[in-house]
């Protein structure tokens, strides 16, 4: 069929969309007069449609069109502003009454929001989005109102749904990664209602963008409740449903990174209203689906994931999945006990210290200097062998690593061990300190010793060397005629 775009490109009427999109890109990549460039853009907006091509070909056509538009947007600031204004104007004029027109508009929004263009054009489009931000929000808000309560099977509704979901993605693709969080935060206020209204066409981008919402925990819990009460088979609830589940307790899940308790606090009242079938769907989708790889070990290694199972079990429902969840929680606790028994000292017996940092100084003397306290603890070996969670020295080494501190807290020192201490150094830069905080710079008071009460456990101590970290009264050492060397 001969279209205006065919005529401008001097193309044959029977040329396929793949060839037309290629010619459009080539024409807009070079120098082009303003009037001709604008005419090509307007003609392409009229021409774009779902061409019912094979999937890979359709994708290639879409990418070329997006690149062509982006090349035009890079010509001048004036052309970029005209392009953005023209495309938004086209979207604003769509009445959403005719299925064919709605389908074309949905494709326009999809291609407009695509990130196929160069980084340079992304920067350019970012500036224009900032200028048109309020206009885009108004457009999305109106579509949400129009789409609320519409029939899912209605082709016009589906076109509106695709259009709204696609246009929102410009807040993911057009802004800069680091500098436009204010735009994303304002747009995220629309997201809960947008997802509820247009859930068939939402995806992982919308769930990611939910992280910019001011009340993330409440919205996360509310959407979980929404999806579970959506009376549809799971397979037609849309891609965002499973993305939401992965964001809940999957690997690198945003909820886990932020701490899951605020979400569970909001989720608990909803859970009380769920039917047994909804409880089982929650367990299947939001617990087992994100943890397909070694679920038992992942639950054992994560306190937050166990908290989710604890909440489910606390509902005291008698369903196949709650029974399975209860059993998995029990098995996880058994694994934890076994791993702790293998990884940590027992903590039973031995001498109890009033000042933990004083105990560390004693461990330094016996384990790292005299080397009589075995085994010699090494943080590198410990993090490789510790199975309850992945510990990253690179990411966590500038602060106390809880499991390492716990190891030394539970390490048993007997009277026989302590009788071997004749000299003690209380100072910075010790091996034991760098196990707990590998990148410690010595500038804070984390390892300061505030009490010498524990001198009573060292009957053979003759010399106490205190270098900066001793903040306690030295009187107990002087009273025992211990040689005190201070900096």
VOGU-3710 file (C-alpha; in Angstrom, 3 decimals, decimal comma):
1> xxxxxxxxxx> 0,000/0,000/0,000  1,290/3,442/-0,954  1,586/5,753/2,052  2,907/9,271/2,483  6,129/7,783/3,899  6,560/5,596/0,792  6,194/8,693/-1,362  8,720/10,759/0,611  11,237/7,928/0,488  10,449/7,240/-3,199
11> xxxxxxxxxx> 9,789/3,636/-2,240  7,710/1,096/-4,136  4,205/0,506/-2,734  4,943/-3,184/-2,187  8,161/-2,687/-0,189  8,071/-4,416/3,196  8,211/-2,573/6,565  11,743/-3,862/7,150  12,994/-2,106/4,015  10,984/1,077/4,660
21> xxxxxxxxxx> 12,337/1,348/8,214  15,862/0,846/6,883  15,413/3,627/4,326  13,936/5,945/6,967  16,938/5,421/9,230  19,412/5,999/6,402  17,643/9,192/5,318  17,536/10,690/8,830  21,125/9,776/9,644  22,570/12,272/7,171
31> xxxxxxxxxx> 22,168/16,003/6,664  18,544/16,775/5,933  16,618/20,051/5,513  14,314/20,868/8,416  11,138/20,739/6,369  11,980/17,353/4,847  12,979/15,896/8,235  9,745/16,985/9,868  7,729/15,655/6,959  9,414/12,250/7,305
41> xxxxxxxxxx> 8,736/12,158/11,040  5,062/13,057/10,597  4,714/10,469/7,834  6,373/7,794/9,978  3,963/8,518/12,829  1,066/7,860/10,442  2,740/4,752/8,994  3,734/2,978/12,222  1,553/0,028/13,161  1,718/-3,552/14,370
51> xxxxxxxxxx> 2,740/-5,001/11,034  2,004/-8,603/12,024  5,530/-9,642/11,114  7,589/-12,506/12,422  8,742/-11,570/15,941  12,421/-11,014/15,144  11,607/-8,950/12,053  9,076/-6,867/13,998  11,702/-6,177/16,646  14,266/-5,103/14,029
61> xxxxxxxxxx> 11,748/-2,767/12,372  10,892/-1,193/15,722  14,527/-0,644/16,621  15,257/1,046/13,297  12,298/3,385/13,679  13,403/4,293/17,197  16,942/4,948/15,971  15,641/7,074/13,107  13,558/9,213/15,465  16,531/9,565/17,792
71> xxxxxxxxxx> 18,799/10,683/14,962  16,294/13,394/14,123  16,085/14,472/17,788  19,843/15,006/17,779  19,820/17,480/14,896  19,038/20,594/16,970  17,363/21,521/20,239  14,519/22,976/18,192  13,987/19,738/16,282  14,101/17,673/19,468
81> xxxxxxxxxx> 11,466/19,879/21,108  9,292/19,704/17,984  9,607/15,894/17,854  8,719/15,392/21,515  5,828/17,839/21,237  4,526/16,242/18,045  4,600/12,729/19,420  2,930/13,694/22,708  0,357/15,644/20,693  -0,404/12,526/18,654
91> xxxxxxxxxx> -0,918/10,516/21,836  -3,104/13,221/23,351  -5,403/13,269/20,296  -6,147/9,529/20,466  -9,800/9,125/21,610  -9,501/5,386/22,326  -12,757/4,518/20,623  -11,549/2,545/17,589  -9,540/-0,662/17,895  -7,362/-0,092/14,799
101> xxxxxxxxxx> -6,473/3,491/15,751  -5,807/2,436/19,336  -3,488/-0,346/18,166  -1,431/2,130/16,109  -1,220/4,552/19,045  -0,029/1,773/21,328  2,755/0,948/18,873  3,763/4,622/18,716  4,072/4,792/22,515  6,031/1,549/22,563
111> xxxxxxxxxx> 8,572/2,763/20,004  8,838/6,193/21,619  9,729/4,678/24,991  12,210/2,150/23,598  15,891/2,416/24,575  17,626/1,450/21,361  19,052/4,860/20,610  22,550/6,082/21,381  23,561/7,372/24,800  23,894/10,822/23,236
121> xxxxxxxxxx> 20,268/10,841/22,112  19,168/9,512/25,509  20,750/12,569/27,115  18,930/14,786/24,639  15,561/13,120/25,232  16,136/13,345/28,970  16,221/17,140/28,762  12,986/17,201/26,794  11,237/14,888/29,256  12,118/17,303/32,038
131> xxxxxxxxxx> 10,409/20,106/30,089  7,353/17,962/29,279  7,180/16,056/32,589  3,910/17,587/33,850  2,291/17,021/30,481  3,251/13,336/30,503  1,981/12,878/34,059  -1,325/14,501/33,113  -1,642/12,194/30,122  -0,939/9,077/32,186
141> xxxxxxxxxx> -3,316/10,164/34,952  -6,116/10,674/32,436  -5,546/7,261/30,882  -5,633/5,599/34,297  -9,004/7,228/34,989  -10,291/6,213/31,562  -9,077/2,635/31,873  -10,372/1,921/35,376  -13,041/-0,771/35,288  -12,785/-1,447/31,554
151> xxxxxxxxxx> -13,390/-4,908/30,086  -10,138/-6,859/29,776  -11,291/-8,495/26,543  -12,157/-5,196/24,844  -9,583/-4,499/22,072  -9,801/-0,743/22,722  -9,016/-1,292/26,399  -6,060/-3,492/25,462  -4,742/-0,759/23,199  -5,137/1,824/25,964
161> xxxxxxxxxx> -3,421/-0,554/28,372  -0,436/-1,032/26,035  -0,207/2,695/25,387  -0,176/3,703/29,056  2,211/0,970/30,155  4,592/1,793/27,301  4,576/5,562/27,789  5,418/5,177/31,468  8,631/3,420/30,454  10,087/6,708/29,224
171> xxxxxxxxxx> 10,806/7,393/32,919  13,082/4,382/32,861  14,625/4,858/29,412  14,835/8,605/28,808  16,240/10,003/32,096  19,862/9,682/33,126  20,639/6,847/35,541  22,033/9,126/38,235  20,465/12,567/37,916  16,711/12,344/37,414
181> xxxxxxxxxx> 15,392/10,596/40,498  13,043/13,537/41,146  11,207/12,788/37,893  11,070/9,090/38,647  9,792/9,684/42,184  6,952/11,888/40,967  6,041/9,440/38,220  6,165/6,529/40,687  3,240/8,056/42,582  1,062/6,999/39,635
191> xxxxxxxxxx> 2,467/3,489/39,450  0,291/1,566/41,942  -2,897/2,667/40,172  -1,322/2,266/36,733  -0,338/-1,327/37,505  -3,763/-2,124/38,956  -5,501/-0,665/35,899  -3,174/-1,894/33,152  -1,620/-5,005/34,734  -1,807/-7,113/31,513
201> xxxxxxxxxx> 0,855/-4,917/29,884  3,077/-3,984/32,827  6,433/-5,674/33,230  9,700/-5,690/35,181  10,337/-2,010/34,386  7,224/-0,942/36,274  8,132/-3,092/39,266  11,653/-1,668/39,274  10,287/1,876/39,095  8,042/1,143/42,075
211> xxxxxxxxxx> 11,243/1,430/44,105  11,075/5,219/43,640  7,713/5,436/45,430  7,864/7,335/48,710  5,924/4,602/50,527  7,533/1,603/48,866  6,738/-0,944/51,588  3,014/-0,169/51,651  2,746/-0,179/47,850  4,645/-3,445/47,553
221> xxxxxxxxxx> 2,337/-5,116/50,061  -0,747/-3,590/48,448  0,169/-4,882/44,995  0,824/-8,386/46,316  -2,671/-8,300/47,816  -4,117/-6,941/44,556  -2,624/-9,692/42,415  -3,661/-12,485/44,779  -7,245/-11,227/44,839  -7,294/-10,859/41,053
231> xxxxxxxxxx> -9,660/-13,670/40,104  -7,686/-14,883/37,099  -5,349/-17,778/36,314  -1,763/-16,884/37,220  -0,559/-17,239/33,653  -2,680/-14,292/32,429  -1,942/-11,882/35,263  0,902/-10,384/33,252  4,677/-10,213/33,382  4,721/-7,728/36,259
241> xxxxxxxxxx> 3,134/-10,354/38,540  6,208/-12,565/38,399  8,559/-9,590/38,484  6,845/-8,500/41,685  7,460/-11,964/43,123  11,148/-11,873/42,174  11,491/-8,399/43,704  10,049/-9,756/46,948  12,514/-12,453/48,005  14,365/-13,489/44,850
251> xxxxxxxxxx> 18,124/-13,221/44,360  19,231/-9,576/44,720  15,603/-8,659/45,480  15,093/-4,937/46,226  12,853/-5,789/49,180  15,632/-7,843/50,780  18,159/-5,090/50,155  15,940/-2,563/51,937  14,933/-4,959/54,721  11,760/-6,999/54,477
261> xxxxxxxxxx> 10,172/-6,254/57,851  8,411/-3,000/56,803  6,776/-4,874/53,903  5,734/-7,767/56,151  4,233/-5,324/58,664  2,012/-3,974/55,879  1,365/-7,422/54,400  0,231/-9,140/57,607  -3,249/-7,487/57,787  -3,870/-8,352/54,131
271> xxxxxxxxxx> -2,823/-11,949/54,718  -5,530/-12,362/57,365  -8,160/-11,630/54,688  -6,839/-14,126/52,141  -8,632/-17,360/51,367  -6,757/-20,633/51,699  -6,371/-20,703/47,917  -4,832/-17,220/47,973  -2,462/-18,214/50,776  -1,319/-21,182/48,695
281> xxxxxxxxxx> -0,871/-18,984/45,610  1,232/-16,571/47,682  3,492/-19,418/48,809  3,824/-20,835/45,290  4,414/-17,503/43,536  6,104/-15,264/46,100  8,211/-17,850/47,915  8,925/-20,848/45,693  8,933/-19,168/42,264  11,744/-16,673/43,118
291> xxxxxxxxxx> 13,754/-19,395/44,863  13,818/-22,102/42,216  17,552/-22,654/42,672  18,292/-24,372/46,016  15,278/-22,880/47,862  16,034/-24,573/51,180  19,598/-23,258/51,306  18,503/-19,759/50,272  15,940/-19,697/53,060  18,487/-20,995/55,566
301> xxxxxxxxxx> 20,939/-18,276/54,538  18,463/-15,401/54,813  16,768/-14,261/58,011  14,391/-12,091/55,954  13,246/-15,050/53,884  12,660/-17,049/57,049  10,588/-14,147/58,384  8,268/-14,568/55,393  7,799/-18,260/56,184  7,291/-17,437/59,858
311> xxxxxxxxxx> 4,496/-15,030/58,901  2,841/-17,657/56,703  3,069/-20,335/59,388  1,656/-17,934/61,992  -1,613/-17,813/60,014  -2,242/-21,420/61,142  -3,933/-22,399/57,892  -4,339/-26,067/57,053  -3,449/-26,201/53,359  -0,987/-28,283/51,318
321> xxxxxxxxxx> 1,318/-25,308/50,748  1,309/-24,054/54,359  2,220/-27,555/55,489  5,084/-27,551/52,984  6,178/-24,091/54,149  6,181/-25,170/57,783  8,295/-28,211/56,958  10,734/-26,119/54,937  11,112/-23,670/57,819  11,846/-26,534/60,194
331> xxxxxxxxxx> 14,437/-27,983/57,815  16,039/-24,545/57,354  16,439/-24,151/61,111  18,041/-27,604/61,280  20,520/-26,600/58,559  21,306/-23,368/60,422  22,045/-25,270/63,614  24,328/-27,680/61,742  26,213/-24,903/59,951  26,640/-22,888/63,134
341> xxxxxxxxxx> 27,976/-25,947/64,896  30,552/-26,386/62,145  31,398/-22,691/61,645  31,256/-21,228/65,135  32,787/-22,059/68,500  30,323/-23,539/70,961  30,454/-20,593/73,354  29,995/-23,009/76,248  32,196/-22,859/79,320  35,390/-20,883/79,685
351> xxxxxxxxxx> 35,988/-17,484/81,238  33,461/-14,673/80,743  34,879/-11,238/79,947  33,376/-7,927/81,022  34,996/-6,015/78,118  34,889/-7,680/74,692  37,728/-5,539/73,326  39,944/-6,627/76,216  39,160/-10,214/75,229  40,226/-9,396/71,655
361> xxxxxxxxxx> 43,602/-8,173/72,924  44,034/-11,486/74,738  43,069/-13,427/71,584  45,637/-11,385/69,639  48,348/-12,475/72,061  47,413/-16,164/72,157  46,258/-16,763/68,558  48,393/-14,449/66,445  51,546/-13,847/68,502  52,149/-16,976/70,599
371> xxxxxxxxxx> 50,076/-19,075/68,138  49,006/-21,423/70,899  45,258/-20,819/70,452  44,042/-23,034/67,593  42,737/-22,887/64,957  44,119/-19,571/63,784  41,168/-17,571/62,466  41,523/-16,216/58,907  38,779/-13,996/57,472  39,539/-15,095/53,904
381> xxxxxxxxxx> 39,024/-18,763/54,706  35,994/-18,029/56,895  34,019/-16,171/54,195  34,708/-18,938/51,668  33,463/-21,648/54,001  30,600/-19,832/55,727  27,381/-21,198/54,248  24,586/-19,194/55,859  25,102/-16,185/53,632  27,555/-14,755/51,120
391> xxxxxxxxxx> 29,959/-12,399/52,881  31,765/-9,875/50,691  34,919/-8,409/52,223  35,073/-5,869/49,402  31,579/-4,569/50,155  31,433/-5,063/53,934  35,064/-4,705/55,021  34,747/-1,075/56,145  32,451/-2,022/59,042  32,151/-4,875/61,567
401> xxxxxxxxxx> 31,209/-8,168/59,919  28,595/-9,572/62,333  29,450/-13,238/61,856  33,143/-12,644/62,536  32,417/-10,681/65,689  30,088/-13,470/66,798  32,867/-15,998/66,209  35,189/-14,204/68,628  32,370/-13,560/71,104  31,701/-17,306/71,231
411> xxxxxxxxxx> 35,364/-18,318/71,248  36,096/-20,068/74,539  39,188/-19,089/76,534  40,003/-21,380/79,453  41,958/-20,601/82,605  44,785/-22,678/81,181  44,832/-20,512/78,021  44,848/-17,325/80,059  47,667/-18,489/82,309  49,976/-18,257/79,259
421> xxxxxxxxxx> 49,573/-14,508/78,930  52,541/-12,665/80,430  52,424/-9,591/78,177  49,420/-7,850/76,689  49,216/-5,072/74,122  46,116/-2,896/73,866  46,546/-1,025/70,599  45,461/-0,611/66,999  46,377/-2,496/63,848  46,145/-5,934/65,443
431> xxxxxxxxxx> 45,367/-9,014/63,383  42,224/-9,831/65,327  40,800/-6,362/64,731  41,353/-6,666/60,993  39,427/-9,911/60,949  36,335/-8,135/62,284  36,788/-4,916/60,239  39,213/-5,764/57,411  39,555/-2,133/56,259  39,592/-0,534/59,695
441> xxxxxxxxxx> 41,542/2,734/59,644  41,891/3,107/63,415  40,193/6,492/63,459  37,072/5,543/65,396  36,790/4,086/68,890  35,314/0,726/67,933  38,095/-1,288/69,626  38,629/0,974/72,642  39,007/-0,821/75,983  36,908/0,828/78,690
451> xxxxxxxxxx> 37,532/-1,524/81,605  40,482/-3,404/83,123  38,228/-5,582/85,250  39,307/-8,599/83,187  42,919/-8,326/84,414  41,805/-10,730/87,136  41,680/-13,495/84,494  45,404/-13,086/83,699  47,269/-14,326/86,786  50,717/-14,296/85,135
461> xxxxxxxxxx> 50,526/-10,943/83,384  53,705/-8,910/83,946  53,591/-6,200/81,245  50,640/-4,190/79,915  51,415/-2,027/76,901  48,624/0,462/76,185  48,774/2,291/72,860  45,944/4,780/72,378  43,018/2,389/72,767  43,044/2,105/76,573
471> xxxxxxxxxx> 40,308/4,400/77,890  40,062/2,781/81,330  41,551/3,807/84,666  44,984/2,036/84,892  44,709/1,666/88,656  43,962/-2,115/88,615  47,242/-2,729/86,757  49,232/-0,457/89,067  47,745/-2,112/92,143  49,033/-5,480/90,906
481> xxxxxxx> 52,507/-4,058/90,200  52,087/-4,822/86,508  54,567/-2,885/84,383  52,479/-0,345/82,521  53,850/1,022/79,249  51,719/3,822/77,789  52,125/5,905/74,653
//
